[in-house]
Amino acid sequence: MKKIILLLVFLNFACSGDDDVADDVNCTEEARAGLMVLVKDAISGVELTEGVTVTATDGSYVEELTNFPEFSNEFTGAYERAGTYILTVTKEGYVTHTSEPIVVGEDECHVIGEHVTIEIYGQD
């Protein structure tokens, strides 16, 4: 019995140093937003949510981001979806804003979320 235990211990150490074996990664099962967008009035700096639409586009992929005002004034979306997004922000009485490309990366478990603040201007 001692020989079997020693053999198992030896095999464990012998395999643990193997460069061809990936390290254990403990990923969570939560879904993470790739985009978190805060929209502000460009003059007053007031955060805007009501009547605001934030749309993310990556090629043929289009998603309207969601706002949960009980948690945050940010609009969130692109859950677990890496990509290069163009954001379009609209609100009645404001000039439509189109962003520069925003790259959402990922690691071995989740997307790496991008926090973006967009300031929009009222129409004259």
C-alpha positions, -999 to 999 in steps of 0.1 A, spaced: 0 0 0 29 24 8 43 18 -26 11 27 -43 8 59 -23 44 68 -31 38 61 -68 8 83 -68 26 111 -51 55 108 -75 32 109 -105 14 139 -91 48 158 -88 60 146 -122 29 158 -140 26 191 -121 57 205 -137 47 195 -173 46 227 -195 21 211 -219 -6 209 -192 -26 241 -188 -29 255 -153 -63 251 -137 -84 282 -142 -114 287 -120 -139 306 -141 -172 319 -126 -205 312 -143 -216 349 -141 -222 367 -174 -201 399 -176 -210 430 -197 -186 439 -224 -199 474 -225 -209 498 -197 -219 532 -210 -227 563 -190 -244 591 -210 -241 627 -198 -254 661 -210 -222 677 -225 -229 711 -210 -244 704 -175 -227 671 -169 -260 656 -157 -263 618 -162 -290 610 -187 -311 578 -187 -347 586 -195 -355 585 -232 -319 576 -241 -312 548 -265 -277 533 -267 -271 509 -296 -239 488 -301 -229 476 -335 -201 452 -344 -204 443 -381 -238 427 -386 -243 423 -348 -266 450 -334 -278 453 -297 -297 479 -278 -280 483 -245 -301 480 -213 -303 504 -184 -313 492 -149 -317 525 -130 -322 508 -97 -286 496 -99 -267 522 -120 -271 549 -146 -250 529 -170 -263 512 -201 -250 476 -203 -247 449 -230 -225 428 -251 -226 402 -224 -197 377 -229 -192 390 -264 -158 403 -274 -157 426 -305 -151 460 -319 -182 482 -313 -195 514 -326 -220 530 -301 -248 552 -313 -266 573 -286 -299 590 -293 -322 611 -272 -350 635 -283 -338 671 -282 -301 660 -285 -277 655 -314 -271 619 -322 -237 607 -311 -217 580 -329 -185 568 -311 -151 558 -324 -146 520 -323 -144 505 -288 -126 472 -285 -139 447 -260 -113 420 -253 -115 387 -234 -94 364 -212 -98 327 -208 -130 331 -188 -148 363 -196 -149 395 -216 -129 424 -203 -156 451 -199 -151 486 -212 -165 516 -192 -173 544 -216 -187 579 -209 -204 596 -238 -214 633 -236 -242 644 -259 -252 680 -269 -286 695 -269 -300 707 -302 -300 745 -306 
